[in-house]
Amino acid sequence: MELYIKQHIFTWGDKFSVYDAAGNEKFYVEGEIFTWGKKLHLYDLSGNELAFIEQEVLTFLPRYHISREGTEVATVVKEFTFFRHEYTVEGLGWKVNGDFFDHEYEISNGMGTVAAVSKEWFTWGDAYQISIADHVDAVTALAVVLIIDACIDAQRD
C-alpha cells in the first residue's frame, strides 16, 4: 500500500492529511495542544479514531505508546546509540533504521521490510511517501511513521 503524508504549514498544533496513491484523502491526524508530551489521534474520514499516540514524559530517551481501541499495541523507543539513530517497536518486534534527517528510512521485522519511508522533495511543506507491505496493518505502520516524524521534529527544536 502506498500512502502519502502531507503536513500543513502554518497550523496551530499538528495536522496531517494522509493520501492514497490516487491522491484521495484516506486518513487525517490531529495533535493535541497544551499537553505534556506529544499526543496524536489518527482518524478515518468518518471521524472514527483508529489509533492514539502518546509520548511518555520524563524519560531519558523518547518513548511513545500506540493504542488502538483503548488497548496499547506497541511502544516505540529510541535506542541509546552514539553515531546513528535507531528505534525499536516493542510489542511488534520491529526495528527502524536509516537516514532520519533526510526522511529515508525503513521499518523491518527481521524477516523483511514492513514499511519504507522517503521524503518527497520540492514540495510546499513536508511530504513523505510510505510504502507499506501488503501483509502489514497500515494503521499501526502509519502510527510508527508519525512517531518517528515527531522525534525528528523534536530534535530540530
C-alpha positions in Angstrom: 0.0 0.0 0.0 1.3 3.4 -0.9 0.4 6.3 1.4 1.5 10.0 1.3 1.7 12.3 4.3 1.4 16.0 3.7 1.9 18.2 6.7 0.0 21.5 6.6 2.2 24.5 7.1 1.3 27.3 9.5 -1.2 25.4 11.5 -1.7 25.6 15.3 -0.9 22.1 16.5 -0.1 19.1 14.4 -2.3 18.4 11.4 -1.5 15.8 8.7 -3.5 14.6 5.8 -2.7 11.1 4.6 -3.5 10.3 1.0 -3.5 7.1 -1.1 -1.6 6.7 -4.4 -4.5 8.3 -6.4 -4.3 11.5 -4.3 -7.5 10.8 -2.3 -7.5 11.6 1.4 -7.5 8.3 3.3 -6.8 9.4 6.9 -6.2 12.5 8.9 -4.1 13.1 12.1 -4.7 15.8 14.7 -2.4 16.6 17.6 -3.4 17.9 20.9 -2.0 21.3 22.0 -1.1 22.4 25.5 -0.4 18.9 26.7 2.6 17.4 28.5 4.3 15.3 25.8 3.0 14.9 22.2 -0.4 13.3 21.7 -1.7 12.5 18.2 -5.0 11.0 17.1 -5.3 9.1 13.7 -8.8 9.2 12.2 -10.6 7.7 9.3 -12.6 10.1 7.0 -15.7 9.4 9.1 -14.1 10.8 12.2 -13.5 7.4 13.9 -10.3 7.2 15.9 -8.1 4.4 14.5 -5.1 5.0 16.7 -3.9 7.2 19.6 -0.2 8.0 20.1 1.0 9.4 23.4 4.6 10.4 24.3 5.8 9.2 27.7 7.2 12.2 29.5 10.2 12.4 31.8 12.2 9.7 30.2 15.8 9.7 29.2 15.1 8.7 25.6 11.9 9.2 23.7 9.1 6.6 24.3 5.8 6.7 22.5 2.8 4.4 23.1 0.4 3.4 20.3 -3.2 2.4 21.4 -5.9 1.0 19.2 -9.5 0.9 20.6 -8.2 1.7 24.1 -5.6 -1.1 24.1 -1.9 -0.5 23.8 -0.5 -2.4 20.9 3.1 -1.1 20.7 5.7 1.2 22.3 8.3 3.0 20.1 11.6 3.5 21.9 14.6 5.5 20.7 17.7 3.3 21.4 20.8 4.7 23.0 23.5 4.8 20.3 26.4 7.1 19.7 26.7 7.6 16.0 23.4 6.7 14.5 19.7 6.8 15.3 17.8 3.6 15.9 14.3 2.8 17.1 12.7 -0.3 18.4 9.0 -1.1 18.2 8.3 -3.1 21.4 5.3 -5.4 21.1 5.7 -5.9 17.4 9.4 -6.9 17.1 10.1 -4.1 14.6 13.3 -2.1 14.2 13.5 1.3 12.4 16.8 2.2 10.7 18.0 4.7 8.1 18.7 8.3 7.5 16.1 10.0 9.6 17.0 13.6 9.0 16.6 13.1 5.2 13.5 11.0 5.9 14.8 7.9 4.2 14.3 5.0 6.5 12.9 1.5 6.8 10.8 -0.4 9.3 11.7 -4.1 9.4 10.6 -7.1 11.4 13.7 -9.4 11.0 12.2 -11.2 8.1 11.8 -8.3 5.7 10.6 -4.8 5.2 7.4 -3.7 6.9 7.4 -0.2 5.5 9.8 2.2 3.7 9.6 6.0 4.1 11.1 8.5 1.7 10.8 12.3 1.6 9.4 14.0 -1.5 11.5 17.0 -2.4 10.4 20.3 -3.8 7.0 20.4 -2.1 5.4 23.1 -0.1 5.7 21.7 3.4 7.0 18.2 4.3 5.6 15.4 2.2 6.5 11.7 2.6 5.8 8.6 0.7 5.2 5.5 2.7 5.3 2.1 1.1 3.7 -0.5 3.4 4.0 -4.2 2.8 0.7 -6.0 1.9 0.7 -8.2 5.0 1.1 -5.3 7.5 -1.6 -3.4 9.3 -1.4 0.0 7.6 -2.7 2.0 10.6 -0.1 0.6 13.0 2.7 1.2 10.5 1.5 4.7 9.9 1.4 5.4 13.6 5.1 4.3 13.8 6.0 6.7 11.0 4.1 9.5 12.8 6.2 8.9 15.9 9.5 8.9 14.0 8.4 12.2 12.4 7.6 13.6 15.9 11.1 12.5 17.2 12.8 14.1 14.2 10.8 17.3 14.7 11.7 17.4 18.5 15.4 17.1 17.6 15.2 20.1 15.3 14.0 22.4 18.1 
